[in-house]
Every structure is written in C-alpha cells, then in structure tokens.
Amino acid sequence: MNKRTDMTATKNWSGQTLVSAEHLLFEAPRTKHFMTGSEVLKEAVKRCTVDACVSYPITPQSEGAHLIGELWAEGNVGVYFRGENEFGVMSEVAGCAMAGARTITTTSGPGTLRAMENFAMWSGTRVPIQLVLMARGINSPLTIQPDNLEVFYLLETGCMIWYAESVQELFDMTIAGFAVAEKPDVHVPVITVVDGFFVSHTREAVMLPEEDIALFPYEPYQAPLPPIDSETPPGRFLRDPFVMKSNYISYAAHASWQWEIRSAVERSIPYTKELLKGLVEVTGDENADIAFVAAGTASQQAKEANRELGKMGIASKVIKLKTIRPFPHNDLLATLAGVKYVFVPEFNVVGWLEKEVKQSLYNKCDAQIIGGPRVAGGMSMPAEAIIAEVLEVVGE
C-alpha cells in the first residue's frame, strides 16, 4: 500500500508524526510566532500531509501559493505545479482530488470568477478540495485591494464557505477544513476565505504547534464516490445509461444530487462546531440591545466600534460568523434574544451578508436589521464609520 494512504503508518513521507486534527488544534503544545497570513498558510499546509497543489499567480494570493511551492521543494507536499490559468488550475486540482489526493489551491478576485464553472463541478463530484480565497476587488476600474464581493458569487456553488478573521484563524481553519471536508458523510469542498492584504499580508502573533507533526493522510476509499484508479475510469460520473438513455432519469438524478450536496454541507455542522469551537463567536455585552453581525475583518472593526461605544456608555455586542455555508441560522438566532438593532458591516457594495442575515431571520426575530456601513473597492472601514451608523439609527 502507498504510504500516503496507509492509515496504519505512524509517519508521513516527510517524516512527520501523524496525528488527528483534534490533537493538532487542541492538544499539541504551541509556541508564539509573528507571521503574515501567507506565511501562516505555508505553516498550516506543512502540517496537513498535502498530496497535491496547483497554483497560478494573482495578487494577493501569489505569495501564499509561492510558499506552498517551497514546501514541495522541501519535501512536505507530494506534487506541485503551476497551471496555465485559473480555470486550468481549478480543473487540474479536481483531477488530483478525484484520483484520491488531498489537494489545496489558492486564488483571488478575477481569478475566482475566471474559474467559477469549476466550483459547482467540485461539489457535484464530491471532492474535498480546500480553496484558500484571499478576497480582493473584481470590478473595473482595476483594484487589488480587499473587497469580498466575490464571495457572493460562490454562495450557491455547493461548497462549504468558512471565513477567517485573523492569521490565527487562517491557520486553524486550514487544518480543520481538511478534517471536516473529508468526513465520509460530508465530502464536499471547503472554501476558506480571508480578506486579502488585511490578513494575507498583515503580520500578527500566532500560536503554532511544532512542525514535526501532521494530519493523518486522506483516505479516499472512505469517500461516497470511489477515486479514479485502475478499476474505476474517469467517466464514472457520466455513465452512458444514466445520462443518455432517459432524460427523465437524468433530470431526476441531477436534481436529487443537488439536494444531497446541500444536505452534505449541513451535515458538516457538528464536525465544524467541534473543530472551530462553534459556528459563531460573541464578544461584548451579551445583554445589549445593539448587535453587529459580521465576518472576516469587518468583525475586527465591529469589535473596535464595540469598545468605543462602551466608553460612550452604549452597550453592544459583536456576533462573528465563522461559517457562511453552512449558514449558522440557529446559532445566530440564539444570540439575538432581546436585541433591538442589528448592524451588518461589510467590505462589499451589494451587502450580500445583510441579505443572508435577513433571509435567515425573516419572521423569527423582531430586531431591526440595518445593512451597513458598507465600503467597497478596498476602502478601509474605521470604527468611527460604524459608530456614526449606530448613532444615526439609534440616536444619542
């Protein structure tokens, strides 16, 4: 048996001792480092027994992809190469994952849109690829600054979508992402999002376990669909009788499969809650009647506004969403008991998170939901802008 898939092995091919995700995340001793998000992505991948990575340069994820390439040169990643474009990369990593490889890739902004067709194909073929998305602007005129509008386009692709606020969360979510995506009753891709530059290029304190341990390898033969091997041809998803002989059977199978993919995302909830310590995180005054619901670095700014409002004698709390798919409906609702005003600050122009929150809470919550403040194109969101929004709505 190939030692990369031998679950009885005690070490992987680079000599790291194999451990569980729980051990890596909660039990292994950690030491403090000072790193950017791109550097910490390298450290996470180094501890994940990754079989394959395909990359293509686009700011701001280029450095992260480059550093994963260094891991390959150092012997910590099985296969690494550069694709011809973003669409090619997302097709090639699908092939790697279908063949049974633990696979990761990265992208940003226009690269995400160029590859968009592939993401629904990933979930449809139930491959547990991890995509680290370092969000940036996608509109003309050109910007390379952080703007998470592209996440809006990904919401209904059938992939899990997690959102890391900090360098530390990026490290932990990368490890947890593989562990959850590869569960046999889940087995869909996971997109781990960070706000480009704000996280990818910001240096922060981060606690890391020692580099001599790594996740147990991926076991593809526990997947709901068999990997491509000498007995299972690549065309297993497009069997002739299934697709060509009966339109009705084809339509019914396709429809039921779409429901199954979305059910698989929901089945990830208990695993995700365990490894991320909850789908939401609440800071501030739990009894406040003003709440901020945010994701990523917008939640950092909301926390700063929360502190400043407290100095003004105005109680508030911040509800950070760690996952967008699955959307934490029940967890969010439980945190809003007694809340009168819900503000949703966002780094995009369309307010996609506001739409998600309103849909989730419709007819379930009496609070007034205010979409804003919103900034776009890479603009910053100072705490003063959030405070001004609160005072305008609530009054002094």
C-alpha positions in Angstrom: 0.0 0.0 0.0 1.2 3.5 -0.8 2.4 5.0 2.5 0.5 8.2 1.7 -2.8 6.4 2.2 -1.7 3.8 4.7 -3.8 4.7 7.8 -1.7 2.3 10.0 1.5 4.3 9.3 2.9 6.5 12.2 4.8 8.9 10.0 4.1 10.5 6.6 6.6 10.6 3.7 8.4 13.7 5.0 9.0 12.1 8.4 6.3 13.9 10.4 4.5 12.0 13.1 0.8 11.5 12.1 -1.8 12.9 14.5 -5.5 13.7 14.5 -6.9 17.2 13.8 -8.1 17.3 17.4 -4.5 16.8 18.6 -3.1 19.4 16.2 -5.8 22.0 17.1 -6.3 21.4 20.8 -3.7 19.2 22.4 -0.3 19.8 20.9 1.8 22.4 22.7 2.1 25.7 20.8 4.7 28.5 20.7 4.2 32.1 19.6 5.4 33.3 16.2 5.0 36.6 14.3 3.8 35.9 10.7 1.7 37.1 7.8 -1.3 35.2 6.6 0.6 33.9 3.6 3.4 32.7 5.8 1.0 31.0 8.2 -0.8 29.3 5.3 2.6 27.7 4.5 2.8 26.5 8.1 -0.7 25.1 8.0 -0.1 23.2 4.8 3.2 21.9 6.2 1.1 20.2 8.9 -1.6 18.7 6.7 0.1 15.9 4.7 -1.0 17.5 1.5 -0.6 15.4 -1.6 -1.1 18.0 -4.4 -1.2 21.7 -5.0 -1.7 23.5 -8.3 -1.2 27.3 -8.4 -1.5 30.4 -10.6 -0.3 33.9 -9.6 -2.8 36.6 -8.9 -2.5 39.3 -6.2 -2.8 39.0 -3.2 -2.6 35.2 -3.0 0.5 34.8 -5.1 2.9 34.7 -2.1 0.8 32.1 -0.4 0.9 29.9 -3.5 4.6 30.5 -3.8 5.3 29.5 -0.2 3.4 26.2 -0.7 5.7 25.6 -3.7 8.6 26.0 -1.3 7.1 23.2 0.8 7.1 21.0 -2.2 10.8 21.8 -2.7 11.4 20.9 0.9 9.6 17.6 0.6 6.4 18.4 2.5 4.0 18.4 -0.4 3.7 15.5 -2.8 3.0 17.2 -6.2 3.2 20.9 -7.0 3.0 22.7 -10.4 1.7 25.9 -11.9 -1.4 25.8 -14.1 -1.8 27.7 -17.4 -4.6 29.9 -16.0 -7.1 30.0 -13.1 -9.7 27.8 -15.0 -7.0 25.3 -15.7 -5.8 25.2 -12.1 -9.3 24.5 -10.8 -9.8 21.8 -13.3 -6.4 20.2 -12.5 -6.9 20.2 -8.8 -10.2 18.4 -9.4 -8.4 15.7 -11.3 -5.9 15.4 -8.4 -8.7 15.0 -5.8 -10.7 12.6 -8.0 -7.6 10.4 -8.0 -7.5 10.4 -4.2 -5.1 13.1 -3.4 -5.5 15.6 -0.5 -5.5 18.8 -2.5 -5.3 22.5 -1.9 -5.1 25.6 -4.1 -5.5 29.4 -3.7 -7.0 32.2 -5.7 -8.2 35.8 -5.6 -10.6 38.2 -7.2 -10.8 38.0 -11.0 -9.1 34.6 -10.8 -12.1 33.3 -8.8 -14.5 34.5 -11.5 -12.5 33.0 -14.3 -12.6 29.6 -12.6 -16.2 29.9 -11.4 -17.6 27.0 -13.5 -15.3 24.5 -11.7 -16.6 25.1 -8.1 -20.0 23.6 -8.7 -18.3 20.8 -10.5 -16.1 20.2 -7.4 -19.1 19.9 -5.2 -21.0 17.8 -7.7 -18.2 15.3 -7.9 -17.9 15.4 -4.1 -14.2 16.2 -4.0 -12.9 17.5 -0.6 -10.6 20.2 -2.1 -9.6 23.1 0.0 -9.5 26.5 -1.7 -8.0 29.4 0.3 -9.6 32.5 -1.1 -7.8 35.8 -0.4 -10.6 38.1 -1.4 -9.9 41.2 -3.5 -11.8 43.5 -5.8 -13.2 42.2 -9.1 -14.7 45.3 -10.7 -13.3 47.8 -13.2 -11.5 50.1 -12.7 -8.9 47.6 -11.6 -8.2 47.3 -7.9 -6.1 44.7 -6.0 -7.4 45.9 -2.6 -9.6 43.8 -0.3 -13.2 43.6 -1.3 -15.2 40.4 -0.7 -17.9 40.7 -3.4 -16.6 37.6 -5.0 -17.8 35.5 -2.0 -21.3 36.5 -3.1 -20.7 34.6 -6.4 -19.6 31.5 -4.5 -22.5 31.1 -2.1 -24.6 28.7 -4.1 -21.8 26.5 -5.6 -22.4 23.7 -3.1 -19.1 24.3 -1.3 -18.7 24.9 2.4 -17.5 28.5 3.0 -15.6 29.5 6.1 -14.4 33.0 6.9 -11.2 33.6 8.9 -10.9 36.9 10.8 -7.2 36.6 11.6 -3.9 34.9 10.8 -4.5 32.5 13.7 -7.9 31.6 12.4 -6.5 31.0 8.9 -4.0 28.5 10.4 -6.6 26.7 12.4 -9.3 26.7 9.7 -6.9 25.3 7.1 -6.3 22.3 9.3 -9.9 21.9 10.3 -11.1 22.4 6.7 -9.4 19.2 5.5 -10.7 17.2 8.5 -14.3 18.3 8.0 -14.4 18.2 4.2 -13.0 14.6 4.2 -15.7 13.2 6.5 -17.5 10.4 4.5 -20.9 11.9 5.3 -19.7 15.4 4.2 -17.1 15.1 1.5 -17.6 18.4 -0.3 -15.1 21.2 -1.0 -14.3 23.9 1.6 -13.5 27.4 0.7 -11.5 29.2 3.5 -11.8 32.9 3.0 -9.7 35.7 4.3 -9.8 39.4 3.3 -6.8 40.0 1.1 -3.9 42.1 2.4 -5.8 42.7 5.7 -4.9 39.1 6.6 -2.7 37.8 3.8 -0.1 40.5 4.2 -0.5 41.6 7.8 1.9 40.2 10.4 0.3 39.1 13.6 1.2 37.0 16.6 0.1 33.4 16.0 0.4 30.2 18.1 1.7 27.2 16.2 2.3 23.6 17.1 5.6 22.0 16.4 6.3 21.3 12.8 7.2 17.6 13.3 3.5 16.5 13.5 1.0 16.4 10.7 -2.5 15.2 9.9 -3.2 11.6 9.1 -3.4 11.2 5.3 -6.6 11.4 3.4 -8.3 8.1 2.9 -10.1 8.3 -0.5 -11.7 4.8 -0.2 -13.9 6.1 2.5 -15.4 8.7 0.1 -19.0 8.5 -1.1 -17.7 8.2 -4.6 -14.7 5.9 -5.5 -11.5 7.6 -6.6 -10.2 7.1 -10.1 -7.9 4.0 -10.1 -7.2 1.1 -12.4 -10.7 -0.3 -11.9 -12.7 3.0 -11.8 -12.4 5.0 -15.0 -12.7 8.9 -15.0 -16.1 8.7 -16.7 -17.8 7.3 -13.6 -19.9 10.5 -13.1 -21.2 10.3 -16.7 -22.3 6.8 -17.2 -23.9 6.2 -20.6 -27.3 4.7 -19.4 -27.6 7.3 -16.7 -27.2 10.4 -18.9 -28.0 9.3 -22.5 -30.9 6.8 -22.3 -33.5 8.6 -20.3 -34.0 12.4 -20.0 -36.3 11.9 -17.0 -33.8 9.7 -15.1 -31.1 12.2 -15.9 -33.1 15.2 -14.7 -34.3 13.4 -11.5 -30.8 12.2 -10.7 -29.3 15.6 -11.2 -32.0 17.3 -9.0 -31.7 14.8 -6.2 -27.9 15.1 -6.3 -28.1 18.8 -5.9 -30.2 18.4 -2.8 -27.7 15.8 -1.5 -24.8 18.1 -1.9 -26.6 20.8 0.1 -27.5 18.2 2.7 -23.9 17.2 3.0 -22.9 20.9 3.7 -25.5 20.9 6.6 -24.1 17.6 7.8 -20.8 19.3 8.4 -22.2 21.4 11.2 -21.4 19.1 14.2 -17.8 18.5 13.0 -17.3 22.2 12.3 -18.7 23.2 15.7 -16.2 20.8 17.4 -13.1 21.9 15.5 -13.8 25.6 15.2 -15.3 25.8 18.8 -18.7 27.0 17.4 -20.0 28.5 14.2 -20.3 31.9 15.8 -18.3 33.9 18.3 -19.9 36.6 20.6 -17.9 39.4 22.2 -19.2 42.4 24.1 -22.2 42.8 26.4 -24.4 39.7 26.0 -27.4 41.6 27.2 -27.0 44.6 24.8 -29.9 45.6 22.5 -27.4 46.6 19.8 -25.6 43.9 17.9 -23.2 43.7 15.0 -23.2 40.6 12.7 -20.1 40.4 10.7 -17.5 38.1 9.1 -13.8 38.4 8.5 -12.0 41.6 9.2 -15.3 43.5 9.3 -15.8 41.8 12.7 -12.4 43.2 13.8 -13.7 46.7 13.0 -17.0 46.0 14.7 -15.1 44.9 17.8 -13.3 48.2 17.9 -16.6 50.1 17.5 -18.0 48.0 20.3 -15.1 49.1 22.6 -15.6 52.8 21.7 -19.3 52.6 22.1 -18.8 51.2 25.6 -16.7 54.2 26.5 -19.7 56.3 25.5 -22.0 54.3 27.7 -23.7 52.5 24.8 -23.8 48.7 25.2 -23.3 46.5 22.2 -22.0 43.1 21.1 -20.4 41.6 18.1 -21.5 38.3 16.6 -18.8 37.0 14.3 -19.9 34.3 11.8 -17.2 31.7 11.3 -19.1 29.9 8.5 -21.3 31.2 5.7 -22.0 27.8 4.3 -23.5 26.2 6.3 -25.1 29.4 7.5 -25.4 29.3 11.3 -29.2 30.0 11.4 -29.9 28.6 14.9 -26.7 29.9 16.5 -27.3 33.4 15.1 -30.9 33.5 16.3 -30.0 32.3 19.8 -27.5 35.3 20.2 -30.1 37.9 19.2 -32.6 37.4 22.1 -33.6 40.9 23.3 -31.7 42.7 20.6 -33.4 45.7 19.0 -30.9 46.7 16.3 -28.7 44.5 14.2 -26.0 46.2 12.1 -24.2 44.3 9.3 -20.9 46.0 8.3 -19.4 44.6 5.1 -16.5 45.1 2.7 -18.6 45.0 -0.5 -21.1 47.2 -2.2 -24.0 44.8 -2.6 -24.4 43.7 1.1 -24.6 40.0 0.5 -24.2 39.2 4.2 -27.1 41.5 5.0 -29.2 39.6 2.6 -28.2 36.3 4.2 -28.9 37.6 7.7 -32.3 39.0 6.7 -33.3 35.7 5.0 -32.2 33.7 8.0 -34.1 35.8 10.5 -37.2 36.5 8.5 -40.3 36.2 10.7 -38.1 34.8 13.5 -36.6 38.0 15.0 -38.1 41.3 15.9 -34.9 43.3 15.7 -34.4 46.0 13.1 -31.7 44.8 10.6 -29.6 47.6 9.2 -27.3 46.9 6.3 -24.2 48.9 6.9 -21.9 50.5 6.9 -20.6 49.1 3.7 -17.3 50.0 2.0 -16.0 48.7 -1.3 -13.1 48.7 -3.7 -10.5 48.3 -0.9 -11.6 51.2 1.2 -11.0 50.9 5.0 -13.8 50.8 7.5 -12.8 52.8 10.5 -14.6 52.2 13.8 -15.9 55.8 13.5 -17.9 55.0 10.4 -19.6 52.1 12.3 -20.3 54.3 15.3 -21.7 57.0 13.1 -24.1 54.5 11.6 -25.2 53.4 15.0 -25.8 56.9 16.3 -27.7 57.9 13.2 -30.1 54.9 13.6 -30.4 54.6 17.3 -29.8 58.2 18.3 -27.5 59.5 21.0 
